[in-house]
């Protein structure tokens, strides 16, 4: 296997985090069109390309998905008194 190096992306997750509003705007645009019509499919292709690029550079296949907050059950108890 050949190791690949990417120049210009020292923090790819931060770069794609900045693109989240753009992706949300694309999804809003998609809702304005008839499902599976030509306009809908063009916007869908752009969203899929963005998702694929995020996976390629970050290695996270669900980078843009909504992830549930992780449980804090294993965290040490807070030392702040109320």
Short mmCIF file of the C-alpha atoms (twelve columns), coordinates in Angstrom:
data_MODEL
# 
_entry.id   MODEL 
# 
loop_
_atom_site.group_PDB 
_atom_site.id 
_atom_site.type_symbol 
_atom_site.label_atom_id 
_atom_site.label_alt_id 
_atom_site.label_comp_id 
_atom_site.label_asym_id 
_atom_site.label_seq_id 
_atom_site.Cartn_x 
_atom_site.Cartn_y 
_atom_site.Cartn_z 
_atom_site.pdbx_PDB_model_num 
ATOM 1  C CA . UNK A 1  0.000   0.000  0.000   1 
ATOM 2  C CA . UNK A 2  1.325   3.437  -0.883  1 
ATOM 3  C CA . UNK A 3  1.139   6.124  1.775   1 
ATOM 4  C CA . UNK A 4  -0.629  9.247  0.501   1 
ATOM 5  C CA . UNK A 5  0.158   12.721 1.757   1 
ATOM 6  C CA . UNK A 6  -2.118  15.692 1.336   1 
ATOM 7  C CA . UNK A 7  -0.720  19.174 1.355   1 
ATOM 8  C CA . UNK A 8  -2.764  22.151 2.425   1 
ATOM 9  C CA . UNK A 9  -4.989  20.331 4.939   1 
ATOM 10 C CA . UNK A 10 -3.198  20.263 8.250   1 
ATOM 11 C CA . UNK A 11 -6.557  19.880 10.049  1 
ATOM 12 C CA . UNK A 12 -9.068  18.396 7.589   1 
ATOM 13 C CA . UNK A 13 -11.811 18.018 10.227  1 
ATOM 14 C CA . UNK A 14 -11.662 21.759 10.964  1 
ATOM 15 C CA . UNK A 15 -11.826 22.555 7.246   1 
ATOM 16 C CA . UNK A 16 -14.921 20.406 6.740   1 
ATOM 17 C CA . UNK A 17 -16.502 21.755 9.940   1 
ATOM 18 C CA . UNK A 18 -16.403 25.168 8.267   1 
ATOM 19 C CA . UNK A 19 -18.388 23.683 5.353   1 
ATOM 20 C CA . UNK A 20 -21.287 22.494 7.543   1 
ATOM 21 C CA . UNK A 21 -23.367 25.675 6.940   1 
ATOM 22 C CA . UNK A 22 -22.882 25.264 3.180   1 
ATOM 23 C CA . UNK A 23 -24.097 21.655 3.356   1 
ATOM 24 C CA . UNK A 24 -27.134 22.695 5.424   1 
ATOM 25 C CA . UNK A 25 -27.932 25.366 2.830   1 
ATOM 26 C CA . UNK A 26 -27.734 22.760 0.060   1 
ATOM 27 C CA . UNK A 27 -30.163 20.514 1.941   1 
ATOM 28 C CA . UNK A 28 -32.532 23.478 2.365   1 
ATOM 29 C CA . UNK A 29 -32.320 24.100 -1.387  1 
ATOM 30 C CA . UNK A 30 -33.055 20.450 -2.075  1 
ATOM 31 C CA . UNK A 31 -36.282 20.606 -0.051  1 
ATOM 32 C CA . UNK A 32 -37.581 23.295 -2.426  1 
ATOM 33 C CA . UNK A 33 -37.565 20.935 -5.410  1 
ATOM 34 C CA . UNK A 34 -39.670 17.980 -6.451  1 
ATOM 35 C CA . UNK A 35 -38.096 14.774 -5.114  1 
ATOM 36 C CA . UNK A 36 -36.034 13.024 -7.780  1 
ATOM 37 C CA . UNK A 37 -36.602 15.828 -10.277 1 
ATOM 38 C CA . UNK A 38 -33.584 17.113 -12.204 1 
ATOM 39 C CA . UNK A 39 -32.959 20.097 -9.879  1 
ATOM 40 C CA . UNK A 40 -33.270 17.875 -6.803  1 
ATOM 41 C CA . UNK A 41 -30.792 15.365 -8.233  1 
ATOM 42 C CA . UNK A 42 -28.204 18.019 -9.120  1 
ATOM 43 C CA . UNK A 43 -28.224 19.364 -5.555  1 
ATOM 44 C CA . UNK A 44 -28.100 15.782 -4.270  1 
ATOM 45 C CA . UNK A 45 -24.975 15.134 -6.350  1 
ATOM 46 C CA . UNK A 46 -23.248 18.147 -4.778  1 
ATOM 47 C CA . UNK A 47 -24.188 16.988 -1.258  1 
ATOM 48 C CA . UNK A 48 -22.908 13.487 -2.010  1 
ATOM 49 C CA . UNK A 49 -19.662 14.887 -3.424  1 
ATOM 50 C CA . UNK A 50 -19.139 16.949 -0.268  1 
ATOM 51 C CA . UNK A 51 -19.844 13.893 1.916   1 
ATOM 52 C CA . UNK A 52 -17.396 11.815 -0.135  1 
ATOM 53 C CA . UNK A 53 -14.686 14.471 0.087   1 
ATOM 54 C CA . UNK A 54 -15.153 14.717 3.851   1 
ATOM 55 C CA . UNK A 55 -14.792 10.943 4.171   1 
ATOM 56 C CA . UNK A 56 -11.730 10.913 1.914   1 
ATOM 57 C CA . UNK A 57 -9.854  13.578 3.864   1 
ATOM 58 C CA . UNK A 58 -11.042 12.879 7.428   1 
ATOM 59 C CA . UNK A 59 -11.502 9.107  7.338   1 
ATOM 60 C CA . UNK A 60 -14.882 9.522  9.088   1 
ATOM 61 C CA . UNK A 61 -17.628 7.975  6.960   1 
ATOM 62 C CA . UNK A 62 -20.335 9.788  8.944   1 
ATOM 63 C CA . UNK A 63 -18.578 13.124 9.324   1 
ATOM 64 C CA . UNK A 64 -21.658 15.265 8.644   1 
ATOM 65 C CA . UNK A 65 -24.165 13.057 10.465  1 
ATOM 66 C CA . UNK A 66 -25.759 14.145 13.714  1 
ATOM 67 C CA . UNK A 67 -24.063 12.226 16.474  1 
ATOM 68 C CA . UNK A 68 -25.639 11.749 19.905  1 
ATOM 69 C CA . UNK A 69 -23.837 13.308 22.844  1 
ATOM 70 C CA . UNK A 70 -21.669 10.762 24.589  1 
ATOM 71 C CA . UNK A 71 -22.484 9.750  28.132  1 
ATOM 72 C CA . UNK A 72 -20.412 11.248 30.934  1 
ATOM 73 C CA . UNK A 73 -20.939 8.196  33.155  1 
ATOM 74 C CA . UNK A 74 -17.247 7.329  33.122  1 
ATOM 75 C CA . UNK A 75 -16.085 10.869 33.889  1 
ATOM 76 C CA . UNK A 76 -14.809 11.706 37.354  1 
ATOM 77 C CA . UNK A 77 -17.309 13.541 39.559  1 
ATOM 78 C CA . UNK A 78 -17.286 17.305 39.405  1 
ATOM 79 C CA . UNK A 79 -15.398 19.059 42.193  1 
ATOM 80 C CA . UNK A 80 -17.483 22.218 41.897  1 
ATOM 81 C CA . UNK A 81 -19.956 22.575 44.753  1 
ATOM 82 C CA . UNK A 82 -23.283 24.320 44.262  1 
# 
